Amino acid sequence: MEVVQTLASAVQLVSAMVSAVGALEQAAADAAEAPRRLQVLEDFVSDLEVLMQQAKQKHAHKMHGPQLERQFQSLGRLMDQLRGNIIKARRALKKGKGKGLARVVWSSVVGDPLMKYIQLIRDDLNWWLELQKLSQSVGNAIASTAKGTPSLLRVKSEHGYPVSDKCDYVRELLEKDDGHRVVLIVGLSGIGKSCLARQIANKPPGNFADGAIEISFGRWCSRAACNGRRSEYHKRLVRKICKFLVQIGSMTVNEDTAKDLEDVCCLLQTSLVGRSMLILLDDVWEQDIVDRFTKLYDNDCRYLVTTRDEAVYEIAEAEKVEISKDDIKRISKGILLYHSLLSAEELPVYEFLDG
């Protein structure tokens, strides 16, 4: 059976298991068929475990929500009960093996233990399905809980940086359903690209249910800084991506980061499946960095990229936002007003800023 990626298929699996229990009950008297039916149930339990682990990884940054944690615990207890009763059913099947009169005598003395465990398995499955009636599926229930749980993933903004018209404009681009996956912010060094991007990522649009996160690359993570050595550049890129994976809960701090770049990118692909996240790629010097993220599929993530490099700016399929001199004048005025605690009329450089 095909293993599905998220816990949304758990209800479907459990419903299929109820049917499998019925088939097991019919085959209980067949010494050859009953063991095969038990194996089918064991396979179902294994699939459930895989689904639960994938769902936990997907929502790792929201496991602080008590309701979300209880839903996982409920499914975990169901699997523990099923495993225990399947083991007991196997033992009962072995003890009940026999032919003719011997089997009849054994059943008349102790009853049919196998049927007892079949009924327990059915009761466990039906009990768990009853608990899910408030939701169409476990996946929808968890997704709903996760969406209402504040994300721990946030980008820290710069104090005093004003919410400018440019911030609102970029936010609108990110909210568009038919917009590009990449919004590029370009400008000279020190002009305020990163501050603008962090201001937006600090309070991302509501369509990013999994919050926002920043990866800062800088010139250190570029071919020029590595003197053109491809292996060294890839090594530095791996470090950056691994740090990101640690932040979203897909890798531990103590894991070996001496990994191949392609292997890390495969883990990145798996980790972002089904997520809706705003990812800030700050101070990017290499176009292939953006390419590696935009090639990831089966997610609703979008990328806010800051760069001073024209080669990166020329990337196709991206909304492009440039910070101009007029933007800097308005932003600088807002920063001065914040730090000086003066009003606009009291600001000595007001005419200079507008001129």
C-alpha angles and dihedrals in degrees: 000000000000112000111228121221101235139039089253088094094055094095090050090050094049091048089052089050090057088057090047090054089054090053090048091053091053091048095044093104093050110087091198100043102041096067090053091051090051089052090055089055091049089052090052091053090051090052090050090053091052091050092050093050091050092050091049091052092048093052098033093124091055100047089109087080107101095211092051090049092050091054091055091046090052092055091044092054091049091055092048091052092047093050092050095049093045090054090049091047090054091052091048090050092054093048092047095054112119143103137257117325095007092060093045091051092047092051093046092053101045101016118232107309092182091061089049092056092043088057091048091052091049091048092051092051095046091045091055093046089052089056090057096055092101088065132043089232140353089249092057091046093052093042090051092049092045092050091054093047115091109246119240089213109094135144117234112236128213115263113244096017105135125233096242132187086260090059090053091047093052090045090055090051090053093049094054111108092209096041127118118275090234128059111189121204111196134182145118123303112284094010094122106265095135093044090052093048093048091049088058096041092049088069104019121193114277093252089075098079093174095055129233135295136187132222113188113201109169128172089303088074097055138097091244092058089050092051089243094302105147095197093053092047091051090047091055092045090052090055092053095047092045090053088053091049090052090053093054093045099251096114135028124237091242095054116115109263094191089103133137114265093235092051090052091048089052089054089048090053092051093045095055097047109128095003127130107204139147107230118197112207100193127200097357117189100175127060093211090066090064090042093056092055097042091053090063112107142196093046138097095223122135129197130230107196128190119195143155092198116103092206090061090043090057092060112131126239096034137118107237124211122182125198105224133194091261089054090052092052093054094042093047091051091053092049092050091049090051097049099036094047088220127135121245090258092052095050107112094206096049095112092044092053092050094043 
